[in-house]
């Protein structure tokens, strides 16, 4: 059902139209809190689109809407596949697992895994979900963990015992080990030292070269400048866009 989007397709890989989101606070007598209103933009292939704006403006909420963790209150999110568009705002809950396994990768701010599952198995899981044989999956997972400088002695340990930076490297390995057409990056360099920030920048560049479209949140100004092809400036509940030049 979910083929890889064509990198030569027009219109763009992803289109967001008049997207709105409000949360209903049932503990506050049903108070409705509007966090996003009439937001529109598109994502092209081979592009890293960086979201600009202060904390709390709704950047992470936007990524969660695209990933299906939150339901939109209004508007549309559309993926354009080679055989036609797919409306994510109309996608049934039963279809999201397969879409995430094959099409949309996500690096969240926090690693959420089943307790006692070793780090290597955490990284292997998305490859197995795509039908990669176990031996190949294990080789690719180990290569990615080594590239992110996670000591081999930790690979067979559950990441719940790791430091914040070590957990983030497992999180990154899990996302970048798969060639997702679309990647959502929520503070991917948080908790990382300078050497591992450079590795993440290299991984983003590699994903760009193979045609992936990426939407990212980066509070590190140096990283933001180095990876951004375009920027979207979020102000209040509205979206303004300005072109950025990748350095």
Beta strands, then each sheet from edge to edge (+ up, - down):
strand 1: 14-25
strand 2: 31-43
strand 3: 47-52
strand 4: 74-81
strand 5: 84-87
strand 6: 104-107
strand 7: 182-186
strand 8: 213-217
strand 9: 230-235
strand 10: 238-242
sheet 1: 2+ 1- 4+ 5-
sheet 2: 6+ 7+ 8+ 3+ 9+ 10-
end
